[in-house]
Amino acid sequence: MTDDRLPTEVWVMAQIRSGHSQGIPAYVLRRGERMGGTILLKLNLLGSGFRILTQVRGLDGALGWMSALGAEPRPETEADAYVEKAVRRDPDLWVIEVEHREGKHPFEGREL
């Protein structure tokens, strides 16, 4: 079985460019493994807190996102503490911050 997915680095940069074209700023806070690192999104809700979404794949390989700290916005200190622990567990992890009041992001996949 072959994996026809793009390298993570290429996919992340394409998603960020897509966000910028939609007026949704996104920034790489931490570069992970270039070819196959997973992604964590730090959603900055611009004044009302932060949410963390972790990348998951279903049994069918479809990309999705799960909320790591629940649906309610959290203070940045809690979000950063989660990110720090996640990076310690997975040094290949990419961390992307997205700024949008409503928590929209340009990354493919739906929130589960």
Buried (B, 14 or more C-beta within 10 A) or exposed (E): EEEEEEEBBEBBEEBBEBBEEEEBBBEBBBBBBEEEBBBBBBBBBEEEBBBBBBBEEEEEEEBBBEBBBEEEBBEEEBBBEBBEEBBEEBEBBBBBBBBBEEBBBBBEBEEE
